[in-house]
Amino acid sequence: MNKKALSYFFIIIALFVGAMYYNNLIQSPIITALNSIKSSYLNTIEFIENKIDKHLFQAQKIQNLKKQLKQYKNNDLALQQVTSELHDVYKENNSSLAINPKIELVRAISYEKFGNLNRLWMDIPEYNASKIYGLTYKRFVAGIVINKNNKPLALLNSDIKSAYSVYVGKEKAPGIAHGNNGKNIVINFIPAWFSIQAGDEVITSGLDNIFFKGLKVGKIISVTKSQGYQNALVKQYYKANEPSYFYMIRSVK
């Protein structure tokens, strides 16, 4: 192959890669096919691992599960008590409020693009593309799930487009948390009259209908003021070097 033919070959490859990167019409069917293959692969690996665990580590696993089940039963009894008392309070005050969050385990398939660790394609059955969902990991806020090309895409906390409402500190100062494509996250639009400082805890407010109130986000590192508002830099609680499974909040109430 001469130099001219080789140059044409690399130009064609570059044009194809560029079209793949920027054109959704080309991206969408390829992403769908790749995600389907990845999902089938993960299902197969999970099936094999479960079979190996069942035959080689069955006794130890049963013992561990019994301990976990006992703890879950204790937690369930405590939750039943709280739910019952809360129901009585609502009934006594003729309140129409209802608390029935729907939460489910969902799986990450792959990163959206190489080099960006803040975006993940998700495997979510019965996905409603018109909604934004909250993601949690080990009881901490991990990010949100949005629609991209009619497919569920997770934007983790550090992503600049991941945004949700929060409360800051003991006074529950309202603000909007979002990523800055770095290790920490940022909270903007905190009213200036609230007293906040480094070390204050940040939790979800539940006012955005994405998360319910009280989920832990992180702790404030520093505070600055600008144009009548306060901004806070926050060290997030969520950490996952190998993100695989998350809990997704389908509905808050």
Backbone torsions as a table, in degrees:
resi	resn	phi	psi	omega
1	MET	NA	123.5	-179.1
2	ASN	-77.5	173.5	-175.1
3	LYS	-63.8	-37.4	-178.4
4	LYS	-65.1	-45.5	178.7
5	ALA	-64.3	-39.0	179.1
6	LEU	-64.2	-38.3	178.2
7	SER	-64.3	-44.7	177.6
8	TYR	-59.7	-39.9	-179.5
9	PHE	-61.2	-46.4	-179.4
10	PHE	-68.8	-33.1	176.9
11	ILE	-65.1	-43.6	179.3
12	ILE	-62.6	-43.3	178.5
13	ILE	-61.3	-43.7	-179.3
14	ALA	-63.2	-41.8	178.4
15	LEU	-64.3	-39.9	179.9
16	PHE	-65.6	-44.0	178.7
17	VAL	-63.6	-41.5	178.3
18	GLY	-62.4	-43.1	178.6
19	ALA	-64.1	-39.1	177.6
20	MET	-61.6	-39.5	-174.0
21	TYR	-73.8	-38.7	-171.4
22	TYR	-104.4	-17.1	-174.3
23	ASN	-101.9	114.7	-178.4
24	ASN	-67.2	-31.7	-179.4
25	LEU	-63.1	-34.1	177.7
26	ILE	-83.0	-39.5	-177.6
27	GLN	-62.9	-45.8	-167.9
28	SER	-56.2	-54.7	-179.1
29	PRO	-65.1	-33.4	179.3
30	ILE	-68.3	-43.7	178.1
31	ILE	-62.0	-43.0	179.3
32	THR	-59.5	-45.6	-179.6
33	ALA	-65.1	-45.3	-179.7
34	LEU	-63.9	-42.9	179.3
35	ASN	-64.5	-35.8	177.5
36	SER	-64.6	-42.0	178.1
37	ILE	-64.5	-44.4	-179.9
38	LYS	-63.1	-40.5	180.0
39	SER	-63.7	-43.0	178.5
40	SER	-64.2	-39.5	178.6
41	TYR	-63.1	-46.1	179.9
42	LEU	-63.9	-38.8	177.4
43	ASN	-62.4	-41.0	179.9
44	THR	-65.7	-46.7	179.2
45	ILE	-60.6	-43.1	-179.7
46	GLU	-63.5	-40.0	178.7
47	PHE	-62.7	-45.1	-179.9
48	ILE	-64.3	-44.0	-180.0
49	GLU	-62.2	-40.1	178.8
50	ASN	-63.8	-39.1	178.8
51	LYS	-66.2	-42.6	178.7
52	ILE	-63.8	-45.5	178.4
53	ASP	-60.4	-40.1	-176.9
54	LYS	-62.9	-39.9	-175.2
55	HIS	-88.1	-32.7	-174.5
56	LEU	-97.2	-32.3	-172.8
57	PHE	-125.0	27.7	-173.6
58	GLN	-61.6	-47.9	-175.5
59	ALA	-61.7	-48.6	-178.9
60	GLN	-64.9	-38.6	-178.9
61	LYS	-66.8	-39.8	178.5
62	ILE	-61.3	-42.2	179.1
63	GLN	-63.1	-43.8	178.9
64	ASN	-64.5	-41.1	179.9
65	LEU	-65.5	-35.1	177.7
66	LYS	-63.6	-41.8	178.2
67	LYS	-63.9	-44.3	179.1
68	GLN	-63.5	-41.5	-179.7
69	LEU	-62.0	-40.5	178.3
70	LYS	-61.9	-42.6	178.5
71	GLN	-65.6	-42.3	179.5
72	TYR	-63.6	-36.7	178.3
73	LYS	-64.4	-42.1	177.6
74	ASN	-62.7	-43.9	178.4
75	ASN	-63.9	-39.5	-179.0
76	ASP	-64.6	-39.9	178.5
77	LEU	-63.9	-41.8	178.9
78	ALA	-64.1	-41.2	179.0
79	LEU	-66.3	-38.6	177.8
80	GLN	-61.4	-40.4	179.5
81	GLN	-63.6	-47.0	179.8
82	VAL	-62.7	-43.2	179.7
83	THR	-61.8	-42.4	-179.5
84	SER	-63.2	-45.8	180.0
85	GLU	-65.7	-38.7	178.3
86	LEU	-65.5	-39.5	177.8
87	HIS	-62.2	-40.8	178.8
88	ASP	-63.8	-38.9	178.7
89	VAL	-63.9	-45.1	178.5
90	TYR	-61.1	-43.3	-177.4
91	LYS	-65.2	-42.3	-178.6
92	GLU	-64.3	-32.6	-178.2
93	ASN	-99.1	13.0	179.5
94	ASN	51.7	41.7	-178.7
95	SER	-88.0	141.5	178.3
96	SER	-96.0	2.9	180.0
97	LEU	-65.6	146.2	179.1
98	ALA	-133.5	143.0	177.1
99	ILE	-121.8	108.2	179.8
100	ASN	-152.6	66.1	-177.5
101	PRO	-66.0	144.8	177.5
102	LYS	-111.4	115.5	-175.5
103	ILE	-126.3	139.0	178.8
104	GLU	-143.6	156.6	179.1
105	LEU	-80.9	129.9	179.1
106	VAL	-129.8	158.9	-172.9
107	ARG	-117.7	139.6	172.9
108	ALA	-84.2	138.1	-179.7
109	ILE	-95.7	-51.8	-177.3
110	SER	-165.6	167.1	172.8
111	TYR	-70.9	148.0	179.2
112	GLU	-64.0	-44.9	179.1
113	LYS	-140.4	149.8	176.6
114	PHE	-63.8	136.7	178.2
115	GLY	92.7	-14.8	177.6
116	ASN	-110.2	103.7	-176.7
117	LEU	-87.5	2.7	-175.7
118	ASN	-98.3	-1.4	-178.3
119	ARG	-130.0	130.4	-176.4
120	LEU	-132.6	134.0	168.3
121	TRP	-73.8	136.4	-175.5
122	MET	-114.0	150.6	174.4
123	ASP	-101.2	98.3	-174.9
124	ILE	-128.2	110.9	177.1
125	PRO	-70.1	149.3	178.6
126	GLU	54.0	50.6	-177.8
127	TYR	-80.7	129.8	177.7
128	ASN	-100.3	107.3	-173.5
129	ALA	-69.5	-11.9	-177.2
130	SER	-87.0	-5.2	-175.7
131	LYS	-112.9	159.4	170.5
132	ILE	-109.9	131.0	-176.3
133	TYR	-113.0	152.3	175.5
134	GLY	-92.9	143.5	177.6
135	LEU	-116.3	137.7	174.7
136	THR	-127.4	157.1	179.2
137	TYR	-143.9	116.0	-178.3
138	LYS	52.4	48.2	175.6
139	ARG	71.7	7.3	177.3
140	PHE	-112.4	150.9	176.8
141	VAL	-68.7	130.0	-178.1
142	ALA	-108.9	-26.9	-177.9
143	GLY	155.7	-157.8	-179.8
144	ILE	-131.7	164.2	175.1
145	VAL	-116.2	125.8	179.1
146	ILE	-120.4	173.4	177.0
147	ASN	-93.4	132.1	170.2
148	LYS	-139.1	116.2	-177.3
149	ASN	55.6	39.2	179.7
150	ASN	62.7	27.7	176.7
151	LYS	-130.4	146.5	-179.1
152	PRO	-75.3	122.7	179.1
153	LEU	-121.5	123.9	178.3
154	ALA	-85.5	127.9	171.7
155	LEU	-105.6	107.3	-178.3
156	LEU	-72.0	166.5	-172.0
157	ASN	-48.9	-39.1	-174.2
158	SER	-74.4	-14.5	-179.9
159	ASP	-68.3	138.6	-174.0
160	ILE	-66.2	-22.1	-179.8
161	LYS	-96.9	1.9	175.6
162	SER	-83.9	113.8	-175.2
163	ALA	-139.6	142.3	176.7
164	TYR	-161.7	163.1	-175.1
165	SER	-87.6	145.7	-176.1
166	VAL	-139.6	167.1	168.2
167	TYR	-115.0	144.6	-178.8
168	VAL	-120.8	128.7	172.2
169	GLY	71.6	-175.3	-177.4
170	LYS	-67.3	-29.4	-179.9
171	GLU	-80.7	-3.9	-179.5
172	LYS	54.3	54.4	176.7
173	ALA	-68.6	129.5	-178.2
174	PRO	-76.9	151.6	177.2
175	GLY	-168.6	174.4	178.5
176	ILE	-116.9	120.4	179.3
177	ALA	-92.6	138.5	174.6
178	HIS	-154.6	164.1	-178.7
179	GLY	-81.7	167.8	174.8
180	ASN	-132.9	23.5	-178.9
181	ASN	58.9	25.9	176.9
182	GLY	-126.7	-168.1	-178.0
183	LYS	-70.6	-38.0	-177.9
184	ASN	-98.4	173.5	176.6
185	ILE	-121.3	168.8	-173.9
186	VAL	-122.3	145.1	172.7
187	ILE	-120.4	124.7	-179.5
188	ASN	-113.1	167.6	173.6
189	PHE	62.0	35.4	172.6
190	ILE	-82.8	120.8	-178.3
191	PRO	-54.8	141.2	-173.2
192	ALA	-66.6	-23.5	-175.4
193	TRP	-79.6	-6.9	175.7
194	PHE	-84.6	142.7	178.3
195	SER	-94.7	110.7	177.7
196	ILE	-129.1	155.5	-177.2
197	GLN	-155.2	169.1	177.9
198	ALA	-58.4	136.7	-178.8
199	GLY	100.2	-16.7	177.6
200	ASP	-66.0	142.9	-179.1
201	GLU	-87.7	147.4	179.0
202	VAL	-113.3	129.5	178.0
203	ILE	-130.5	163.4	176.0
204	THR	-71.6	146.9	-179.7
205	SER	-92.1	-25.0	-177.2
206	GLY	80.8	2.2	-176.1
207	LEU	-83.0	-8.7	-178.7
208	ASP	-97.4	-2.7	-178.7
209	ASN	63.4	21.1	175.4
210	ILE	-102.7	-49.9	175.1
211	PHE	-115.7	157.6	169.3
212	PHE	-89.0	165.0	-172.6
213	LYS	-66.9	140.5	169.3
214	GLY	100.9	-2.0	177.8
215	LEU	-73.2	138.3	-173.8
216	LYS	-79.3	134.7	-179.5
217	VAL	-109.5	-50.4	-179.0
218	GLY	171.3	-164.3	179.0
219	LYS	-127.4	144.9	-177.7
220	ILE	-69.7	135.9	175.3
221	ILE	-98.0	-44.6	-178.1
222	SER	-153.3	160.2	-178.1
223	VAL	-130.7	136.6	174.4
224	THR	-130.1	162.3	179.9
225	LYS	-121.0	143.1	-179.1
226	SER	-160.1	123.9	173.8
227	GLN	52.6	46.9	175.3
228	GLY	81.6	2.2	178.9
229	TYR	-124.0	167.0	173.3
230	GLN	-112.5	145.0	176.0
231	ASN	-122.1	142.0	-177.2
232	ALA	-127.8	138.7	171.7
233	LEU	-95.1	130.4	-170.4
234	VAL	-124.0	132.3	171.4
235	LYS	-85.5	112.9	-174.5
236	GLN	-76.6	150.0	177.7
237	TYR	-77.5	-32.5	-175.5
238	TYR	-65.9	127.1	174.9
239	LYS	-143.9	127.7	177.3
240	ALA	-153.7	108.9	179.0
241	ASN	-74.5	-29.7	179.0
242	GLU	-128.5	76.8	-178.0
243	PRO	-67.0	127.7	-179.8
244	SER	-133.0	-55.0	-179.6
245	TYR	-118.6	143.0	176.9
246	PHE	-134.4	165.2	166.9
247	TYR	-101.9	130.3	-179.7
248	MET	-109.9	134.7	179.5
249	ILE	-91.4	106.3	179.6
250	ARG	-73.9	-39.8	177.2
251	SER	-148.3	144.8	-177.8
252	VAL	-80.2	-37.6	-178.4
253	LYS	-133.0	NA	NA
